[in-house]
Amino acid sequence: MAAPKKGRRPAGAPGRPGRALALILIAMVALTGGMFWSGHVTPRLGIDLAGGTSITLKAKSEPGKPDAVNETNMNTAVGIIERRVNGLGVSEAEVQTQGKDNIIVNIPKGSNDESAREQVGTTAQLYFRPVLTYTAGTPTPAATPSPNATAGGKDDKSTPPATPSAGATTQGRAVTDGLKKDETPDPTGSASKSPDKSGKPSATPSADPEISALQKRFEALDCTKETERSRAGENVKPEDPTIACGKNNGGEWEKYILGPAEVNGKDVDDASAQLDTQRGGGWKVNMEFTDGGSKKFNKITGKLSQQQPPQNQFAIVLDGEVVSAPSVNQALSANAEISGSFTQESAQELANILSYGALPLSFNEETVTTVTAALGGEQLKAGLIAGAIGLALVVIYLLAYYRGLAFVAIVSLVVSAILTYTIMTLLGPGIGFALNLPAVCGAIVAIGITADSFIVYFERIRDEIRDGRTLKPAVERAWPRARRTIMVSDFVSFLAAAVLFVVTVGKVQGFAFTLGLTTLLDVVVVFLFTKPLMTLLARTKFFGQGHPWSGLDPKRLGVQPPLRRTRRIAAPIDPKEA
């Protein structure tokens, strides 16, 4: 008989159960500690449990732009939609991609659901407005602005040039002509639509009450507050002047008075981010306008190029916020470029905004689900009751059939529950995972999957005992065969969960994610807890000697005592008879 190779444990020999149990105990303590340290001790609830509105948007390709649906544009769309929703005062809204062409928007209950739904998925208004004046983004009630810092109203379309308020600086990015220049720019005119007969803006301030109200709003505006930024340009028509907020190159908020819109986002045909090799290798944004947009852009840049700072700037206004305010040096036509302190990311973002008119993609509203908080609470309660009933039935079955072995199964289920709960809680702030009703169903289904793994192992141990082995070797010899069966079963469950997660969107993915997570945890628990625990219990008198309540009693398992053949001893032969 060949001796086992050196360094290899013989088949059926016990491993090191204490090391495995210590490892899983450390993992449980670390996850629990991380949960309390993060400040989140309960899983994040989905819209169907907490109440609110869930909207699924599906991106669609634009004609002539088959590659528009890509990761960059999807992430840009997520950022724009999130800014819109949060601008309405919505708190803790969730906007995230799912798959390659879907965006899920979850709006909690109590928010402005209707207004948020109107803005989600729609292409925002993008305008090019002349800058009349700007200053620091904080309120300036004590400042006395120049009378030229007002903008024309509906009755008086003339827009006098503004003198920057105290502390104002010219922060716009330089705009230079691109591939084609207009040889005959209009040198006259102001930043408004209606200059006077001399071609120069009127310096006489208007007494229009709307203008006075605009000036007061500008002075009181605090751009450092998100609620005020979102309300600054609310319900403003393109042909009316407005106030807005924007960040300069240093990341500081500034507030603007802007003239009527001269060009809108639909006039931009395309825009792209490119390396600016002529200016030290920075990044720039190239713009191409439509035929109609080219004429409008040529007209407004011809006017602005004749003005003094900051009236030679035009603001690119997206959703009422200034995303860029470049200055104009000369009249521009169909092509232009915006250069300045761009990074690759900021240049690509601005190019996407300009090219696609705010949202880089068009979306179809696939599903809209509205759940009240009361209904969500009832669903959660019903799900927890269903899970408790299922768990109770499993425990009753284990106690009735496996007796003492039920202790191993119950403790293993508790360990699996602790790992599942802590991981789900940490995934909330980590990746935005929200526990919805399908996810709860996935966790309930996982109870049966985990219990099935225990049953497979227990039955293999019983088969070994029926073959006449004692418990210690039975536990070790049963493990290799049980392990293969458990791995195959869990692999099939995980594969099904992975396929379901990939091919579905929305709430069904919650079920698939939870099912896949609990399946992986089942493998961890069986390998690092159930098997080592059985190895230790096999050394105890209660289990090792097959107590009737241990679930491993040889008599209850139908093991027959070994047949002992008796030898008949021949009677001694009497010598006399011989």
C-alpha positions as CSV (number, residue, x, y, z in Angstrom):
1,M,0.0,0.0,0.0
2,A,1.5,3.3,-1.1
3,A,2.1,5.9,1.6
4,P,0.4,9.3,1.2
5,K,2.6,12.0,-0.3
6,K,4.3,14.3,2.2
7,G,2.4,17.6,2.8
8,R,-0.9,16.3,1.7
9,R,-3.7,15.5,4.1
10,P,-5.1,12.0,3.6
11,A,-8.7,11.8,2.3
12,G,-11.1,11.8,5.2
13,A,-8.6,13.5,7.6
14,P,-10.0,16.5,9.6
15,G,-8.7,19.9,8.7
16,R,-8.2,22.9,11.0
17,P,-11.8,23.9,12.0
18,G,-10.7,26.5,14.6
19,R,-8.9,28.5,11.9
20,A,-11.9,28.6,9.6
21,L,-14.3,29.6,12.4
22,A,-11.9,32.3,13.6
23,L,-11.8,33.7,10.0
24,I,-15.6,34.0,9.6
25,L,-15.9,35.4,13.1
26,I,-13.4,38.2,12.3
27,A,-15.3,38.9,9.0
28,M,-18.6,39.2,11.0
29,V,-17.1,41.6,13.6
30,A,-15.5,43.7,10.8
31,L,-18.7,44.0,8.8
32,T,-20.8,44.8,11.9
33,G,-18.2,47.4,13.1
34,G,-18.1,49.0,9.6
35,M,-21.9,49.2,9.6
36,F,-22.0,51.1,12.9
37,W,-19.0,53.2,12.0
38,S,-20.7,54.3,8.7
39,G,-23.7,55.5,10.7
40,H,-26.1,53.3,8.7
41,V,-27.6,50.5,10.8
42,T,-30.5,49.7,8.5
43,P,-30.5,48.9,4.8
44,R,-31.5,51.6,2.4
45,L,-35.1,51.0,1.4
46,G,-36.3,51.2,-2.2
47,I,-39.1,53.3,-3.5
48,D,-41.6,50.5,-3.3
49,L,-41.0,50.1,0.4
50,A,-40.3,53.7,1.5
51,G,-42.8,55.3,-0.9
52,G,-42.2,57.6,-3.9
53,T,-41.9,57.5,-7.7
54,S,-39.6,55.3,-9.8
55,I,-39.0,56.2,-13.4
56,T,-37.1,54.0,-15.9
57,L,-35.7,55.8,-18.9
58,K,-34.4,54.0,-22.0
59,A,-31.9,55.8,-24.2
60,K,-32.5,55.8,-28.0
61,S,-30.0,56.5,-30.7
62,E,-30.2,59.7,-32.7
63,P,-30.3,59.6,-36.5
64,G,-26.8,59.9,-37.9
65,K,-25.3,59.3,-34.4
66,P,-25.4,55.5,-34.0
67,D,-22.6,55.6,-31.3
68,A,-24.3,58.2,-29.2
69,V,-25.5,55.7,-26.6
70,N,-22.2,55.2,-24.8
71,E,-20.9,55.2,-21.2
72,T,-19.7,58.9,-21.3
73,N,-23.0,60.2,-22.6
74,M,-25.0,58.0,-20.1
75,N,-23.0,59.4,-17.2
76,T,-23.4,62.9,-18.4
77,A,-27.2,62.4,-18.6
78,V,-27.2,61.0,-15.1
79,G,-25.4,64.1,-13.8
80,I,-27.8,66.5,-15.6
81,I,-30.9,64.6,-14.5
82,E,-29.6,64.5,-10.9
83,R,-29.0,68.2,-10.9
84,R,-32.5,68.9,-12.3
85,V,-34.2,66.7,-9.7
86,N,-32.2,68.1,-6.8
87,G,-32.8,71.6,-8.0
88,L,-36.5,71.1,-7.2
89,G,-35.7,70.6,-3.6
90,V,-35.8,66.8,-3.8
91,S,-33.7,65.1,-1.1
92,E,-32.0,61.7,-1.4
93,A,-33.1,61.2,-5.0
94,E,-31.4,58.3,-6.7
95,V,-30.3,58.6,-10.4
96,Q,-28.2,55.7,-11.7
97,T,-27.5,53.7,-14.9
98,Q,-28.6,50.1,-15.3
99,G,-27.3,48.2,-18.2
100,K,-26.0,50.0,-21.2
101,D,-29.0,52.2,-22.1
102,N,-31.2,52.5,-19.1
103,I,-31.4,55.2,-16.3
104,I,-33.4,54.6,-13.1
105,V,-34.7,57.7,-11.3
106,N,-36.0,57.1,-7.8
107,I,-37.7,60.1,-6.2
108,P,-38.6,59.7,-2.6
109,K,-42.1,60.5,-1.3
110,G,-42.7,64.0,0.0
111,S,-40.7,65.6,-2.9
112,N,-42.1,67.6,-5.8
113,D,-43.0,64.4,-7.7
114,E,-44.9,66.0,-10.5
115,S,-42.4,68.7,-11.3
116,A,-39.5,66.2,-11.0
117,R,-41.2,63.8,-13.4
118,E,-41.7,66.6,-16.0
119,Q,-38.0,67.4,-16.0
120,V,-36.7,63.9,-15.9
121,G,-35.8,62.7,-19.4
122,T,-36.8,65.8,-21.2
123,T,-34.2,67.8,-23.1
124,A,-33.5,70.9,-21.1
125,Q,-33.5,74.4,-22.5
126,L,-30.0,75.6,-23.6
127,Y,-29.5,79.3,-24.4
128,F,-26.7,81.7,-25.4
129,R,-27.4,85.0,-23.6
130,P,-25.3,88.2,-23.5
131,V,-23.8,89.0,-20.2
132,L,-24.8,92.5,-18.9
133,T,-23.0,92.4,-15.6
134,Y,-21.8,89.9,-12.9
135,T,-20.3,90.0,-9.5
136,A,-19.5,87.7,-6.5
137,G,-22.3,85.3,-5.8
138,T,-23.2,86.6,-2.3
139,P,-25.9,89.2,-1.6
140,T,-24.8,92.8,-2.0
141,P,-27.6,94.9,-0.4
142,A,-25.3,97.7,0.6
143,A,-23.8,98.1,-2.9
144,T,-25.0,100.9,-5.2
145,P,-24.8,99.4,-8.7
146,S,-24.5,101.6,-11.7
147,P,-27.8,102.5,-13.4
148,N,-26.4,100.9,-16.6
149,A,-26.6,97.5,-14.9
150,T,-30.2,97.1,-15.7
151,A,-31.7,95.2,-18.6
152,G,-34.5,96.1,-20.9
153,G,-38.0,94.9,-20.2
154,K,-40.8,93.9,-22.4
155,D,-41.8,97.5,-23.2
156,D,-38.3,98.9,-23.5
157,K,-36.2,96.5,-25.6
158,S,-33.0,98.6,-25.4
159,T,-30.4,97.2,-23.1
160,P,-27.9,99.7,-21.7
161,P,-24.4,98.5,-21.1
162,A,-23.6,97.6,-17.6
163,T,-20.7,98.7,-15.5
164,P,-19.5,95.7,-13.4
165,S,-20.2,96.0,-9.7
166,A,-17.5,96.4,-7.3
167,G,-15.2,93.4,-7.2
168,A,-16.4,92.1,-10.5
169,T,-13.7,90.4,-12.7
170,T,-13.8,89.3,-16.2
171,Q,-13.6,85.5,-16.0
172,G,-14.9,84.3,-19.3
173,R,-12.9,82.0,-21.5
174,A,-11.6,83.5,-24.8
175,V,-13.5,82.6,-27.9
176,T,-11.7,82.7,-31.2
177,D,-12.9,82.2,-34.7
178,G,-12.7,78.6,-36.0
179,L,-12.4,77.5,-39.6
180,K,-14.4,80.2,-41.3
181,K,-14.8,83.9,-40.4
182,D,-17.4,86.5,-41.5
183,E,-15.6,89.3,-43.4
184,T,-18.5,91.8,-42.8
185,P,-19.5,91.7,-39.2
186,D,-22.0,94.2,-37.9
187,P,-20.0,96.6,-35.8
188,T,-23.0,98.2,-34.2
189,G,-25.6,97.1,-31.8
190,S,-25.7,96.2,-28.2
191,A,-26.2,92.9,-26.3
192,S,-30.0,93.4,-26.7
193,K,-32.3,92.8,-29.6
194,S,-33.3,96.4,-30.1
195,P,-30.5,99.0,-30.3
196,D,-31.4,102.6,-30.9
197,K,-31.0,104.5,-34.2
198,S,-27.4,105.3,-33.6
199,G,-26.6,101.7,-33.3
200,K,-25.4,102.2,-29.7
201,P,-27.2,101.1,-26.6
202,S,-29.1,103.7,-24.7
203,A,-27.5,104.7,-21.4
204,T,-30.8,105.9,-20.0
205,P,-32.0,103.5,-17.3
206,S,-35.6,102.3,-17.6
207,A,-38.1,103.0,-15.0
208,D,-39.9,99.7,-15.8
209,P,-41.0,98.1,-12.5
210,E,-40.0,94.7,-13.9
211,I,-36.4,95.9,-14.4
212,S,-36.3,97.3,-10.9
213,A,-37.6,94.0,-9.6
214,L,-34.9,92.2,-11.6
215,Q,-32.2,94.5,-10.1
216,K,-33.4,93.9,-6.6
217,R,-33.4,90.1,-7.1
218,F,-29.9,90.3,-8.5
219,E,-28.7,92.2,-5.4
220,A,-30.3,89.8,-3.0
221,L,-29.4,86.6,-4.8
222,D,-27.1,84.2,-2.9
223,C,-25.6,81.8,-5.4
224,T,-24.0,79.8,-2.6
225,K,-27.4,78.4,-1.7
226,E,-28.8,75.7,-4.0
227,T,-32.4,76.6,-3.5
228,E,-31.8,80.2,-4.6
229,R,-29.7,79.1,-7.6
230,S,-32.6,76.8,-8.8
231,R,-35.1,79.6,-8.4
232,A,-33.0,82.3,-10.0
233,G,-34.2,81.8,-13.6
234,E,-37.5,80.1,-12.8
235,N,-40.3,80.6,-15.4
236,V,-38.3,83.0,-17.5
237,K,-39.1,83.3,-21.2
238,P,-36.2,83.3,-23.8
239,E,-37.0,86.8,-24.9
240,D,-36.8,88.2,-21.4
241,P,-33.7,89.2,-19.4
242,T,-32.9,87.1,-16.3
243,I,-30.5,86.5,-13.5
244,A,-28.4,83.3,-13.1
245,C,-25.6,81.8,-11.2
246,G,-22.4,80.1,-12.4
247,K,-18.9,79.1,-11.3
248,N,-15.8,80.8,-12.5
249,N,-12.5,79.1,-13.2
250,G,-11.6,79.1,-9.5
251,G,-14.7,77.2,-8.6
252,E,-16.4,80.2,-6.9
253,W,-20.0,81.1,-7.5
254,E,-20.8,84.3,-9.4
255,K,-24.2,85.9,-10.2
256,Y,-25.1,87.4,-13.6
257,I,-27.6,89.7,-15.2
258,L,-28.2,88.3,-18.6
259,G,-29.9,89.7,-21.7
260,P,-32.6,88.0,-23.9
261,A,-31.5,84.8,-25.5
262,E,-30.0,85.2,-28.9
263,V,-29.2,81.6,-29.7
264,N,-30.6,78.3,-28.3
265,G,-29.3,74.8,-28.0
266,K,-31.1,73.6,-31.2
267,D,-28.9,76.0,-33.2
268,V,-25.8,74.0,-32.3
269,D,-25.1,71.2,-34.9
270,D,-22.2,69.6,-33.1
271,A,-19.4,70.2,-30.6
272,S,-16.4,68.2,-29.7
273,A,-13.6,68.3,-27.1
274,Q,-10.1,68.4,-28.6
275,L,-6.5,69.0,-27.5
276,D,-5.4,72.7,-28.0
277,T,-1.9,72.1,-29.4
278,Q,-1.5,75.9,-30.1
279,R,-2.0,76.9,-26.5
280,G,0.3,74.6,-24.6
281,G,-1.6,71.3,-25.1
282,G,-4.7,72.2,-23.0
283,W,-8.2,71.3,-24.0
284,K,-10.7,73.3,-26.0
285,V,-14.3,72.8,-27.3
286,N,-15.0,73.2,-31.0
287,M,-18.6,74.2,-32.0
288,E,-20.4,73.9,-35.3
289,F,-23.7,75.7,-35.8
290,T,-26.6,75.0,-38.2
291,D,-27.2,77.4,-41.1
292,G,-29.8,79.3,-39.1
293,G,-27.7,79.2,-35.9
294,S,-24.6,80.4,-37.8
295,K,-26.4,83.6,-38.8
296,K,-27.7,84.2,-35.3
297,F,-24.3,83.5,-33.8
298,N,-22.6,85.8,-36.3
299,K,-24.9,88.6,-35.4
300,I,-24.6,88.4,-31.7
301,T,-20.8,87.9,-31.7
302,G,-20.5,90.8,-34.0
303,K,-22.3,93.0,-31.5
304,L,-20.5,91.6,-28.5
305,S,-17.0,92.0,-30.0
306,Q,-17.6,95.8,-30.0
307,Q,-18.4,96.0,-26.3
308,Q,-16.2,96.4,-23.3
309,P,-15.9,93.7,-20.6
310,P,-18.0,92.2,-19.3
311,Q,-20.6,93.1,-22.1
312,N,-18.4,91.3,-24.6
313,Q,-19.2,88.0,-23.0
314,F,-22.0,85.6,-23.8
315,A,-23.3,83.1,-21.2
316,I,-24.0,79.4,-22.1
317,V,-27.1,78.8,-19.8
318,L,-28.2,75.3,-19.1
319,D,-31.3,74.7,-16.9
320,G,-31.0,78.3,-15.7
321,E,-27.3,78.0,-14.7
322,V,-24.3,79.5,-16.4
323,V,-22.0,76.7,-17.4
324,S,-19.5,78.9,-19.3
325,A,-19.2,82.6,-20.0
326,P,-16.6,83.1,-22.7
327,S,-15.6,86.6,-24.1
328,V,-15.8,87.5,-27.8
329,N,-12.9,89.0,-29.6
330,Q,-14.4,89.1,-33.1
331,A,-17.5,88.1,-35.1
332,L,-17.9,84.4,-35.5
333,S,-19.8,82.4,-38.0
334,A,-20.5,78.6,-38.4
335,N,-17.5,77.4,-36.4
336,A,-15.9,78.6,-33.2
337,E,-13.9,77.3,-30.3
338,I,-14.0,77.8,-26.6
339,S,-10.6,77.6,-25.0
340,G,-9.4,78.2,-21.4
341,S,-8.8,76.3,-18.2
342,F,-10.4,73.0,-19.4
343,T,-9.6,69.5,-18.3
344,Q,-10.4,66.6,-20.5
345,E,-13.5,65.8,-18.4
346,S,-14.8,69.4,-18.3
347,A,-14.2,69.9,-22.0
348,Q,-16.0,66.7,-22.9
349,E,-18.9,67.6,-20.5
350,L,-19.3,71.0,-22.1
351,A,-19.1,69.5,-25.6
352,N,-21.8,67.0,-24.8
353,I,-24.0,69.8,-23.4
354,L,-23.5,71.9,-26.5
355,S,-23.7,69.1,-29.0
356,Y,-26.9,67.5,-27.8
357,G,-28.8,70.4,-26.3
358,A,-28.3,69.7,-22.6
359,L,-29.1,66.0,-22.3
360,P,-26.6,64.1,-24.6
361,L,-29.3,61.5,-25.5
362,S,-33.0,61.2,-26.0
363,F,-34.9,59.0,-23.7
364,N,-38.2,57.0,-23.8
365,E,-40.1,56.8,-20.5
366,E,-40.4,53.0,-20.2
367,T,-42.1,52.6,-16.8
368,V,-43.4,54.9,-14.0
369,T,-44.3,53.4,-10.6
370,T,-45.8,55.5,-7.8
371,V,-46.0,54.0,-4.3
372,T,-47.4,55.6,-1.2
373,A,-45.5,55.4,2.0
374,A,-48.3,53.5,3.7
375,L,-48.4,50.9,0.9
376,G,-44.7,50.5,1.0
377,G,-44.8,49.9,4.7
378,E,-47.5,47.3,4.3
379,Q,-45.5,45.6,1.6
380,L,-42.4,45.5,3.8
381,K,-44.4,44.1,6.7
382,A,-45.9,41.5,4.5
383,G,-42.5,40.5,3.1
384,L,-41.0,40.2,6.6
385,I,-44.0,38.1,7.7
386,A,-43.6,35.8,4.7
387,G,-39.9,35.5,5.5
388,A,-40.5,34.7,9.1
389,I,-43.1,32.0,8.2
390,G,-40.7,30.4,5.7
391,L,-37.9,30.4,8.3
392,A,-40.1,29.0,11.0
393,L,-41.2,26.1,8.7
394,V,-37.6,25.3,7.8
395,V,-36.7,25.3,11.5
396,I,-39.6,23.1,12.4
397,Y,-38.7,20.6,9.7
398,L,-35.1,20.6,10.8
399,L,-36.0,20.0,14.5
400,A,-38.4,17.2,13.6
401,Y,-36.2,15.4,11.2
402,Y,-32.6,16.2,12.2
403,R,-33.0,16.8,15.9
404,G,-29.6,17.8,17.3
405,L,-28.2,18.5,13.8
406,A,-30.9,21.3,13.6
407,F,-28.7,23.3,16.0
408,V,-25.9,23.3,13.3
409,A,-28.4,24.4,10.6
410,I,-30.0,27.1,12.7
411,V,-26.7,28.6,13.8
412,S,-25.5,28.6,10.2
413,L,-28.6,30.4,9.1
414,V,-28.1,33.0,11.8
415,V,-24.5,33.5,10.6
416,S,-25.7,33.8,7.0
417,A,-28.4,36.3,8.1
418,I,-25.8,38.5,9.9
419,L,-23.5,38.6,6.9
420,T,-26.4,39.3,4.5
421,Y,-27.8,42.1,6.7
422,T,-24.5,43.9,7.3
423,I,-23.4,43.7,3.6
424,M,-26.8,45.0,2.4
425,T,-26.6,47.9,4.9
426,L,-23.1,48.8,3.8
427,L,-23.9,48.5,0.1
428,G,-26.5,51.3,0.5
429,P,-24.1,54.2,1.0
430,G,-21.4,52.3,-0.9
431,I,-22.9,51.7,-4.3
432,G,-26.5,53.0,-3.8
433,F,-28.1,49.6,-3.3
434,A,-31.7,49.9,-2.1
435,L,-33.6,47.0,-0.6
436,N,-36.9,46.7,-2.6
437,L,-39.7,44.2,-2.4
438,P,-38.2,41.9,-5.1
439,A,-34.9,41.9,-3.2
440,V,-36.8,40.8,0.0
441,C,-38.3,38.0,-2.1
442,G,-34.8,37.0,-3.2
443,A,-33.6,36.9,0.4
444,I,-36.6,34.7,1.3
445,V,-35.8,32.3,-1.5
446,A,-32.2,32.2,-0.3
447,I,-33.4,30.6,3.0
448,G,-34.4,27.5,1.1
449,I,-31.1,27.5,-0.9
450,T,-29.0,27.7,2.2
451,A,-31.0,25.1,4.1
452,D,-30.7,22.8,1.1
453,S,-26.9,22.9,1.4
454,F,-27.1,21.8,5.0
455,I,-29.5,18.9,4.2
456,V,-27.1,17.6,1.4
457,Y,-24.3,17.5,3.9
458,F,-26.3,16.0,6.7
459,E,-27.6,13.2,4.4
460,R,-24.1,12.4,3.2
461,I,-23.0,12.0,6.9
462,R,-25.9,9.7,7.6
463,D,-25.1,7.6,4.6
464,E,-21.6,7.1,5.9
465,I,-23.0,6.1,9.3
466,R,-25.3,3.6,7.7
467,D,-22.3,2.0,6.1
468,G,-21.0,1.3,9.6
469,R,-18.6,4.2,10.2
470,T,-18.4,6.2,13.4
471,L,-19.1,9.9,13.3
472,K,-15.6,11.3,13.1
473,P,-14.6,9.6,9.9
474,A,-18.2,9.9,8.6
475,V,-18.0,13.7,8.8
476,E,-14.8,13.9,6.9
477,R,-15.6,11.2,4.2
478,A,-19.0,12.7,3.6
479,W,-17.6,16.2,2.9
480,P,-16.0,15.7,-0.5
481,R,-19.2,14.3,-2.0
482,A,-21.4,16.8,-0.4
483,R,-19.1,19.7,-1.4
484,R,-19.4,18.8,-5.1
485,T,-23.2,18.7,-4.9
486,I,-23.4,22.0,-3.0
487,M,-21.0,23.7,-5.5
488,V,-23.0,22.5,-8.5
489,S,-26.3,23.6,-7.0
490,D,-25.0,27.0,-5.9
491,F,-23.4,27.6,-9.3
492,V,-26.6,27.0,-11.1
493,S,-28.5,29.4,-8.8
494,F,-25.8,32.0,-9.2
495,L,-25.7,31.6,-12.9
496,A,-29.5,32.1,-13.1
497,A,-29.2,35.2,-10.9
498,A,-26.4,36.7,-13.0
499,V,-28.3,36.1,-16.3
500,L,-31.5,37.6,-14.7
501,F,-29.5,40.7,-13.5
502,V,-28.0,41.3,-17.0
503,V,-31.1,40.9,-19.1
504,T,-33.6,42.8,-16.8
505,V,-33.8,46.3,-15.5
506,G,-35.6,48.0,-12.7
507,K,-36.9,46.2,-9.6
508,V,-36.3,42.7,-11.0
509,Q,-32.6,43.4,-10.8
510,G,-33.0,43.7,-7.0
511,F,-34.3,40.1,-6.9
512,A,-31.4,38.9,-9.0
513,F,-28.8,40.8,-7.0
514,T,-30.0,39.6,-3.7
515,L,-30.3,36.0,-4.9
516,G,-26.7,36.1,-6.3
517,L,-25.4,37.7,-3.1
518,T,-27.0,35.1,-0.8
519,T,-25.9,32.3,-3.0
520,L,-22.3,33.4,-2.7
521,L,-22.7,33.8,1.1
522,D,-24.1,30.2,1.2
523,V,-20.8,28.9,-0.1
524,V,-18.9,31.0,2.4
525,V,-21.0,29.8,5.4
526,V,-21.0,26.1,4.4
527,F,-17.2,26.0,3.9
528,L,-16.1,28.3,6.7
529,F,-18.7,27.6,9.3
530,T,-20.9,24.5,8.9
531,K,-18.2,22.1,8.0
532,P,-15.7,23.2,10.7
533,L,-18.5,23.2,13.3
534,M,-19.5,19.6,12.4
535,T,-15.9,18.6,12.8
536,L,-15.8,20.0,16.3
537,L,-19.2,18.5,17.3
538,A,-18.1,15.1,16.1
539,R,-15.6,15.1,18.9
540,T,-18.3,15.6,21.6
541,K,-19.9,12.7,23.4
542,F,-23.5,13.8,22.5
543,F,-22.9,13.6,18.8
544,G,-19.9,11.3,18.6
545,Q,-21.6,8.4,20.4
546,G,-24.9,8.9,18.6
547,H,-27.2,10.1,21.3
548,P,-30.9,9.4,20.3
549,W,-31.6,13.2,20.2
550,S,-28.4,14.0,18.2
551,G,-30.0,13.0,14.9
552,L,-27.1,10.6,14.3
553,D,-28.3,7.6,16.3
554,P,-27.3,4.5,14.4
555,K,-30.4,2.6,15.5
556,R,-32.7,5.3,14.2
557,L,-30.8,5.4,11.0
558,G,-31.4,1.7,10.5
559,V,-27.8,0.5,11.0
560,Q,-27.8,-3.2,11.8
561,P,-25.2,-4.4,14.3
562,P,-22.4,-6.4,12.7
563,L,-23.1,-10.1,12.5
564,R,-20.7,-12.1,14.7
565,R,-20.2,-15.7,13.6
566,T,-19.8,-18.1,16.5
567,R,-17.2,-20.8,16.3
568,R,-18.2,-24.3,17.4
569,I,-15.5,-25.8,19.5
570,A,-15.1,-29.5,19.0
571,A,-15.4,-31.6,22.1
572,P,-12.1,-33.2,23.2
573,I,-11.7,-36.7,22.1
574,D,-11.6,-39.3,24.9
575,P,-8.4,-41.3,24.4
576,K,-10.3,-44.3,25.5
577,E,-12.7,-43.8,22.7
578,A,-10.0,-43.2,20.3
